[in-house]
Amino acid sequence: MTSRKNRGTMLSEDMPCFNAKEEQRCGGLCPTAGCLTNERIKIMAYIEKRGNAYKIRVSCGYDTNGKQVRQSFTWRPPENMTERQIQKELQRQAVLFEQECLKGQVVAVVKFQDFATQYLTETAPNNLKAGTLQNYQNYSKRVFKAIGHLRMDKITPRHIQRFVTEMSSGERLDRYRKGALSAKTIRNHIAFTSSIFEYAQRMQIISNNPCKNVMLPKDKAKEVRIYSVEETQKILEFLSREEPKNLHYVLFFMLAVYTGARRGELLGLEFKDFDFEREIVSFQRASLYTRNKGVYTDSLKTVTGYRSLKLPTELVELVKQYRQHQAKLKEEIGDSWVEKISGVNDEIVDNDRLFTQWQGKPMHPNAPALFFGRFCKRTGITYRKNHSLRHLNASVQVLAGVDIKTIQQNLGHSQASTTLNIYAKMFQAAQAASMDKVVEILGVPPVQALG
């Protein structure tokens, strides 16, 4: 059977065995490694001689547009081979190449953007958190611009490395900031790109991930900017003087200071999470936001995020007072209050949320920051992000001599190394101070031999 150009040979079930003796012996079911007859049902390889080489093509089916997808490679026989040996090895190479295609070790012809878009729309929504999916969609814009037009099997580590270089010195896509991207943002883009190739590997589309071993920029050491103890005391004092209409914000920031919890963890708190007798709060969920979903409830960021912390008595009493305050507001607006909200996994649950809008809907995650900006402007306090209060809580624990493992558990970090990396300078300062205490207690007598 010939190819379209009448120059190639199609190896299929109808083609006789090249090894005539073996065919006579096995009756068309040749067990030898070099014979195609034991793979006849599977093999659809076309072999075309080109000079001293042979081009082997295999059909891999059809793409979504109905176009046949073919893969090919060229095999060149060694010079010392006889014609019989060439034909036998040629058959073996065709079998191996067909098997590689069947196993996915030879990539189907698909461009990166097409494959990644399919992953983001069909697979990722069921396997990623909404926030992660939103970030991936944001990263895809820059990634598609760089390598989206390239075939998956043609992208090499050099392409990825060039992309890293371009991000380090190129223009930003957002309109809010100027200058090159940060090292963390660059790593996030490559992490997204790598996740696409890893998925392609799992689907047996490709055999290698070109993002591996690419050199990424390192973060420049940044000092964590936090409020001092004196500044924090002023914040707490000013918060205590706020009007009743801002009581929900007062409670939010006081909980932030004394628990060091993440914003989403605080906004996800419900009254049933408080054990008022034991004065303990448990973090069970997070309230988050994306452009696609709006405000929604999700599981916590890490397994260790599910934790319980002891609260000051005064703060527990404030939660009780706030519950009464919210009950009055609920009574005032009557049927306008939202009784049911969406919980984790979009399950409809009773509305027991602490931090809400006027009608009972969960508070927007940006609302505390907007209030705090106005609060700082009124009081003359330097504005810092909400997360700085989490750093403050950690720094106070470090200065108090709390061990790193306990701090990790209190903050809900997945590993103690995360805590140590973020607050390394604080721990170094605390260690230096502890050594000063040793000297203060023991003293250092002068050595007479040196005097």
C-alpha positions as CSV (number, residue, x, y, z in Angstrom):
1,M,0.0,0.0,0.0
2,T,1.5,3.4,-1.0
3,S,1.4,6.8,0.5
4,R,-0.2,9.9,-1.1
5,K,3.0,10.6,-3.1
6,N,3.4,6.9,-4.1
7,R,6.8,6.9,-2.4
8,G,6.0,5.7,1.1
9,T,5.1,2.3,2.5
10,M,2.2,1.8,5.0
11,L,2.9,-0.8,7.6
12,S,-0.5,-2.3,8.5
13,E,-2.3,-5.5,9.1
14,D,-2.4,-6.2,5.4
15,M,1.4,-6.0,4.9
16,P,3.3,-9.3,4.9
17,C,6.0,-10.0,7.3
18,F,9.4,-8.8,6.2
19,N,11.0,-11.9,7.6
20,A,9.7,-14.5,5.2
21,K,11.1,-17.4,7.1
22,E,9.5,-16.2,10.3
23,E,6.2,-15.6,8.6
24,Q,6.1,-19.2,7.3
25,R,6.9,-20.4,10.8
26,C,4.6,-18.2,12.8
27,G,1.7,-17.9,10.3
28,G,1.6,-14.1,10.5
29,L,1.9,-13.9,14.3
30,C,5.7,-13.3,14.5
31,P,7.0,-13.1,18.1
32,T,10.3,-11.5,17.2
33,A,11.1,-8.0,18.4
34,G,12.0,-6.8,14.9
35,C,8.8,-8.0,13.2
36,L,5.7,-5.9,12.9
37,T,3.3,-8.7,12.7
38,N,2.8,-9.0,16.4
39,E,1.7,-5.3,16.4
40,R,-0.4,-5.4,13.3
41,I,-3.7,-4.3,14.7
42,K,-2.1,-1.2,16.3
43,I,0.5,-0.1,13.8
44,M,-0.5,2.5,11.2
45,A,3.0,3.7,10.3
46,Y,4.0,5.2,7.0
47,I,7.7,4.7,6.0
48,E,9.2,6.9,3.3
49,K,12.8,6.7,2.1
50,R,14.5,10.0,1.8
51,G,18.1,9.6,0.5
52,N,20.0,7.5,3.0
53,A,17.3,8.0,5.7
54,Y,13.8,6.9,6.4
55,K,10.9,9.1,7.6
56,I,8.5,7.2,9.8
57,R,5.0,8.8,10.2
58,V,2.3,7.7,12.6
59,S,-1.3,8.9,12.7
60,C,-2.4,10.0,16.2
61,G,-6.1,10.5,15.4
62,Y,-7.9,13.8,14.7
63,D,-8.0,17.1,16.5
64,T,-11.1,19.0,17.6
65,N,-11.4,20.5,14.1
66,G,-11.5,17.1,12.4
67,K,-7.9,17.4,11.0
68,Q,-5.7,14.4,11.1
69,V,-2.8,14.7,13.5
70,R,0.4,13.0,12.5
71,Q,3.8,12.6,14.2
72,S,7.0,11.7,12.5
73,F,10.7,11.1,13.1
74,T,13.6,10.3,10.8
75,W,15.8,7.2,11.3
76,R,19.2,7.0,9.6
77,P,20.7,3.4,9.4
78,P,24.4,2.9,10.2
79,E,26.6,2.6,7.2
80,N,27.7,-1.0,8.0
81,M,24.1,-2.4,7.9
82,T,23.0,-4.8,5.1
83,E,19.7,-4.2,3.3
84,R,18.1,-7.1,5.2
85,Q,19.3,-5.7,8.6
86,I,18.0,-2.2,7.6
87,Q,14.5,-3.5,6.8
88,K,14.4,-5.5,10.1
89,E,15.6,-2.5,12.2
90,L,13.3,-0.2,10.3
91,Q,10.3,-2.3,11.3
92,R,11.5,-2.3,14.9
93,Q,11.9,1.5,14.9
94,A,8.4,1.9,13.5
95,V,7.0,-0.3,16.3
96,L,8.8,1.7,19.0
97,F,7.7,5.0,17.6
98,E,4.1,3.8,17.4
99,Q,4.3,2.7,21.0
100,E,5.7,6.0,22.1
101,C,2.8,7.8,20.4
102,L,0.3,5.5,22.0
103,K,1.9,6.1,25.5
104,G,1.9,9.8,25.0
105,Q,5.7,10.1,24.9
106,V,5.3,11.8,21.6
107,V,3.2,15.0,22.0
108,A,0.1,15.7,20.0
109,V,0.3,18.8,17.9
110,V,-1.3,21.4,20.1
111,K,-0.3,25.0,20.9
112,F,0.3,26.0,24.5
113,Q,-2.5,28.5,24.7
114,D,-5.1,26.0,23.3
115,F,-4.1,23.4,25.8
116,A,-3.8,25.8,28.8
117,T,-7.2,27.3,28.0
118,Q,-8.8,23.9,27.9
119,Y,-7.2,23.1,31.3
120,L,-8.4,26.4,32.8
121,T,-12.0,26.0,31.6
122,E,-12.5,22.3,32.0
123,T,-10.2,20.8,34.6
124,A,-9.0,23.5,36.9
125,P,-12.4,24.7,38.2
126,N,-12.9,21.3,39.8
127,N,-9.4,21.0,41.3
128,L,-8.2,24.4,42.3
129,K,-9.4,26.9,44.9
130,A,-11.3,29.9,43.3
131,G,-8.5,32.3,44.3
132,T,-5.8,30.2,42.7
133,L,-7.9,29.8,39.5
134,Q,-8.3,33.6,39.4
135,N,-4.6,34.1,39.8
136,Y,-3.9,31.5,37.1
137,Q,-6.2,33.3,34.7
138,N,-4.4,36.6,35.5
139,Y,-1.0,35.0,34.9
140,S,-2.2,33.4,31.6
141,K,-2.4,36.8,29.8
142,R,1.4,37.4,30.1
143,V,2.3,33.8,29.5
144,F,0.1,33.4,26.4
145,K,1.6,36.5,25.0
146,A,5.1,35.0,25.4
147,I,4.7,31.3,24.5
148,G,1.0,30.8,23.7
149,H,1.6,30.5,20.0
150,L,4.2,27.8,20.3
151,R,3.5,24.0,20.1
152,M,3.8,22.2,23.4
153,D,6.5,19.9,22.1
154,K,8.5,22.8,20.7
155,I,8.8,24.8,23.9
156,T,12.3,24.4,25.4
157,P,13.9,25.6,28.7
158,R,15.5,28.3,26.6
159,H,12.0,29.7,25.7
160,I,11.1,29.7,29.4
161,Q,14.4,31.3,30.4
162,R,13.9,34.1,27.8
163,F,10.4,34.7,29.2
164,V,11.9,35.1,32.7
165,T,14.4,37.6,31.4
166,E,11.6,39.6,29.6
167,M,9.5,39.7,32.8
168,S,12.5,41.0,34.7
169,S,13.0,44.0,32.5
170,G,9.8,44.3,30.5
171,E,6.6,46.3,30.8
172,R,3.8,45.5,33.2
173,L,0.4,44.6,32.1
174,D,-1.4,46.2,35.0
175,R,-2.1,49.9,35.1
176,Y,-1.5,50.5,38.8
177,R,2.3,50.2,39.1
178,K,5.3,50.9,37.0
179,G,8.6,49.1,36.5
180,A,9.7,45.5,36.2
181,L,7.8,42.7,37.9
182,S,8.9,41.5,41.4
183,A,10.8,38.2,41.8
184,K,7.8,36.7,43.5
185,T,5.4,37.6,40.6
186,I,7.9,36.2,38.1
187,R,8.0,32.9,40.1
188,N,4.2,32.8,40.2
189,H,4.0,33.1,36.4
190,I,6.5,30.3,36.0
191,A,4.7,28.2,38.6
192,F,1.5,28.6,36.6
193,T,3.3,27.7,33.3
194,S,4.9,24.7,35.0
195,S,1.5,23.5,36.3
196,I,0.3,23.4,32.7
197,F,3.2,21.2,31.6
198,E,2.8,19.0,34.6
199,Y,-0.8,18.4,33.8
200,A,0.2,17.6,30.2
201,Q,2.7,15.1,31.5
202,R,0.0,13.4,33.6
203,M,-2.3,13.3,30.5
204,Q,0.7,11.7,28.6
205,I,0.7,14.6,26.2
206,I,4.4,15.3,26.7
207,S,7.3,13.6,28.4
208,N,9.3,16.6,29.8
209,N,8.6,19.8,31.6
210,P,10.7,22.6,30.2
211,C,10.2,24.8,33.3
212,K,12.4,22.4,35.3
213,N,15.9,23.7,36.1
214,V,15.1,27.2,34.8
215,M,16.9,29.9,36.8
216,L,14.5,32.2,38.6
217,P,15.3,35.5,40.3
218,K,15.6,35.6,44.1
219,D,13.6,37.9,46.3
220,K,15.5,40.9,47.6
221,A,15.5,40.9,51.3
222,K,12.7,43.1,52.5
223,E,12.2,44.3,56.0
224,V,8.7,43.5,57.3
225,R,7.1,46.8,58.2
226,I,5.0,46.6,61.3
227,Y,3.5,48.9,63.9
228,S,5.6,49.4,67.1
229,V,4.1,48.5,70.5
230,E,3.5,52.2,71.2
231,E,1.7,52.7,67.8
232,T,-0.4,49.7,68.4
233,Q,-1.5,50.9,71.8
234,K,-2.5,54.2,70.2
235,I,-4.5,52.3,67.6
236,L,-6.3,50.3,70.3
237,E,-7.0,53.4,72.3
238,F,-8.5,55.2,69.3
239,L,-10.6,52.2,68.3
240,S,-12.1,52.1,71.8
241,R,-13.5,55.6,71.1
242,E,-15.2,54.8,67.8
243,E,-18.9,55.4,67.3
244,P,-21.3,52.4,67.7
245,K,-21.9,52.3,64.0
246,N,-18.3,51.2,63.5
247,L,-18.4,48.5,66.2
248,H,-18.0,45.7,63.6
249,Y,-14.7,47.4,62.4
250,V,-13.5,47.9,66.0
251,L,-14.0,44.2,66.7
252,F,-12.4,43.2,63.4
253,F,-9.2,45.0,64.1
254,M,-9.0,44.1,67.8
255,L,-9.3,40.4,66.8
256,A,-6.6,41.0,64.2
257,V,-4.2,42.4,66.8
258,Y,-4.8,39.7,69.4
259,T,-5.0,36.7,67.2
260,G,-2.8,37.5,64.2
261,A,-5.3,35.8,61.9
262,R,-5.5,36.4,58.2
263,R,-8.2,38.8,56.8
264,G,-10.2,36.0,55.2
265,E,-10.1,33.9,58.4
266,L,-11.5,36.8,60.5
267,L,-14.2,37.6,57.9
268,G,-15.3,34.0,58.0
269,L,-15.9,33.9,61.7
270,E,-19.3,33.0,63.0
271,F,-20.7,33.3,66.5
272,K,-20.7,29.6,67.0
273,D,-16.9,29.6,66.6
274,F,-16.6,31.2,70.0
275,D,-16.5,29.2,73.2
276,F,-17.5,32.0,75.6
277,E,-16.9,29.9,78.8
278,R,-13.4,28.8,77.9
279,E,-12.7,32.1,76.0
280,I,-11.5,30.4,72.9
281,V,-12.1,31.1,69.2
282,S,-11.8,28.5,66.5
283,F,-11.1,29.3,62.8
284,Q,-13.1,27.0,60.5
285,R,-13.5,28.9,57.2
286,A,-12.5,31.9,55.2
287,S,-14.5,34.6,53.4
288,L,-12.8,35.6,50.2
289,Y,-13.5,37.4,46.9
290,T,-12.7,37.0,43.2
291,R,-14.1,38.9,40.2
292,N,-15.8,35.8,38.9
293,K,-17.5,34.6,42.1
294,G,-17.8,37.7,44.1
295,V,-17.7,37.2,47.9
296,Y,-17.7,33.5,48.8
297,T,-16.9,31.1,51.6
298,D,-14.0,28.6,51.2
299,S,-12.0,26.2,53.3
300,L,-8.9,27.5,55.0
301,K,-5.6,28.0,53.3
302,T,-3.7,25.2,55.1
303,V,-4.6,22.3,57.3
304,T,-2.9,24.0,60.2
305,G,-5.1,27.0,59.6
306,Y,-7.9,25.1,61.5
307,R,-6.8,26.2,64.9
308,S,-8.1,27.5,68.2
309,L,-6.7,30.4,70.1
310,K,-7.2,31.8,73.6
311,L,-8.7,35.3,73.8
312,P,-8.4,38.1,76.4
313,T,-11.5,38.2,78.7
314,E,-12.2,41.8,77.6
315,L,-12.3,40.8,73.9
316,V,-14.7,37.9,74.6
317,E,-17.0,40.4,76.4
318,L,-16.8,42.7,73.3
319,V,-17.9,39.8,71.1
320,K,-20.9,39.2,73.4
321,Q,-21.8,43.0,73.2
322,Y,-21.4,43.0,69.5
323,R,-23.8,40.0,69.1
324,Q,-26.4,42.0,71.0
325,H,-25.7,45.0,68.8
326,Q,-26.1,42.9,65.7
327,A,-29.4,41.4,67.0
328,K,-30.8,44.9,67.4
329,L,-29.8,45.8,63.8
330,K,-31.4,42.6,62.6
331,E,-34.6,43.4,64.4
332,E,-34.7,47.0,63.0
333,I,-34.5,45.9,59.3
334,G,-36.8,42.9,59.7
335,D,-37.4,40.8,56.6
336,S,-34.6,42.6,54.7
337,W,-32.0,40.7,56.8
338,V,-30.4,37.8,54.9
339,E,-31.1,34.6,56.8
340,K,-29.3,32.1,54.6
341,I,-25.8,32.5,53.0
342,S,-23.5,30.3,50.9
343,G,-21.0,28.3,52.9
344,V,-18.1,26.1,52.0
345,N,-18.6,24.2,48.7
346,D,-21.6,26.6,48.0
347,E,-23.7,24.8,50.6
348,I,-26.6,27.0,51.8
349,V,-26.3,27.5,55.6
350,D,-27.8,29.7,58.3
351,N,-26.4,33.2,58.5
352,D,-24.3,33.3,61.7
353,R,-21.6,35.6,60.4
354,L,-20.0,38.2,62.6
355,F,-18.9,40.6,60.0
356,T,-21.7,41.6,57.6
357,Q,-23.1,44.4,55.5
358,W,-26.1,46.3,56.7
359,Q,-28.5,43.7,55.4
360,G,-26.6,40.6,56.7
361,K,-24.7,39.7,53.6
362,P,-21.0,38.8,54.3
363,M,-18.7,41.8,54.4
364,H,-16.6,42.6,51.3
365,P,-12.9,41.8,52.0
366,N,-11.9,45.3,51.0
367,A,-14.2,47.0,53.5
368,P,-11.9,46.7,56.6
369,A,-9.0,48.3,54.7
370,L,-11.2,51.2,53.4
371,F,-12.4,51.9,57.0
372,F,-8.8,51.7,58.3
373,G,-7.6,54.1,55.7
374,R,-10.2,56.7,56.9
375,F,-9.4,55.8,60.5
376,C,-5.7,56.5,60.1
377,K,-6.3,59.8,58.3
378,R,-8.6,60.9,61.2
379,T,-6.2,59.9,63.9
380,G,-2.9,60.8,62.3
381,I,-1.6,57.2,62.5
382,T,0.6,55.9,59.7
383,Y,-1.4,53.6,57.4
384,R,-0.2,50.1,56.9
385,K,-2.0,47.1,55.3
386,N,-4.2,44.8,57.4
387,H,-1.6,42.1,57.2
388,S,0.9,44.2,59.2
389,L,-1.2,43.5,62.3
390,R,-0.5,39.8,61.7
391,H,3.2,40.6,61.6
392,L,2.8,42.7,64.7
393,N,1.2,39.7,66.6
394,A,4.1,37.5,65.5
395,S,6.7,40.0,66.6
396,V,5.2,40.3,70.0
397,Q,5.2,36.5,70.4
398,V,8.9,36.4,69.3
399,L,9.9,39.2,71.8
400,A,8.0,37.4,74.5
401,G,10.2,34.3,74.0
402,V,7.5,32.1,72.5
403,D,9.1,29.1,70.7
404,I,8.9,29.0,66.9
405,K,6.7,25.9,66.8
406,T,4.0,27.5,68.9
407,I,4.2,30.7,66.8
408,Q,3.7,28.6,63.7
409,Q,0.7,26.9,65.1
410,N,-0.8,30.2,66.4
411,L,-0.4,31.8,63.0
412,G,-1.6,28.7,61.0
413,H,1.5,28.3,58.9
414,S,1.9,24.9,57.3
415,Q,5.6,24.6,58.3
416,A,7.8,26.2,61.0
417,S,10.3,27.1,58.2
418,T,7.7,29.4,56.8
419,T,7.4,31.3,60.1
420,L,11.2,31.4,60.4
421,N,11.7,32.7,56.9
422,I,9.2,35.5,57.3
423,Y,10.4,36.6,60.8
424,A,14.1,35.7,60.6
425,K,15.3,39.1,61.6
426,M,12.9,39.2,64.6
427,F,14.2,35.8,65.8
428,Q,17.8,37.0,65.3
429,A,17.1,40.1,67.4
430,A,15.4,38.0,70.1
431,Q,18.4,35.6,70.2
432,A,20.7,38.5,70.6
433,A,18.6,39.9,73.4
434,S,18.5,36.5,75.1
435,M,22.3,36.4,75.1
436,D,22.4,39.8,76.6
437,K,20.2,38.5,79.4
438,V,22.7,35.6,80.0
439,V,25.5,38.2,80.3
440,E,23.4,40.4,82.6
441,I,22.7,37.5,84.9
442,L,26.1,35.8,84.9
443,G,28.4,38.7,84.1
444,V,31.8,38.3,82.5
445,P,34.7,38.5,84.9
446,P,38.1,39.8,83.6
447,V,40.7,37.1,82.9
448,Q,43.8,37.8,85.0
449,A,46.1,35.9,82.7
450,L,45.5,38.6,80.1
451,G,45.9,41.5,82.5
